[in-house]
Amino acid sequence: MPLDLNAMRQQALNAADNRAGVVAQQIRNEIVQKLSQPGTGRQYGKHRSSSPGEPPAVDLGDLRRSISAVKIGPGHWQVGTNLAKAPLLELGTRYIKARPFFRPVLERFRVR
């Protein structure tokens, strides 16, 4: 019985694509989980802010809701947000210290 190399190749590509999707969703879910933790910083009315170095505390929830994992091609997924404030929170500004929520999760997955 001859080997069907094309079928084997397609099976391997499908398996890799499925695994990439699973990992992308896991990364997204961990980021959302980080963005769901209460802050330990200052209290402003009903809102308690995050401390520098912590993920941003939930205020309106728009950042948390904006995190998505999207398939952009075979075996290629993009995890991120389209909110303009996300990089400002992640990296900080000259007025606000960084509240990283994305890079710590990526670092954990990079080690796996």
Buried (B, 14 or more C-beta within 10 A) or exposed (E): EEEEEEEEEEEEEEEEBEEBBEBBEBBBBBBBEBBEBEBEBEEEEEEBBBEEEBBBBBBEEEBBEBBBBEEEEEBEBEBBBEBEEBEBBBBBEEEEEBBBBBEBBEEEEEEE
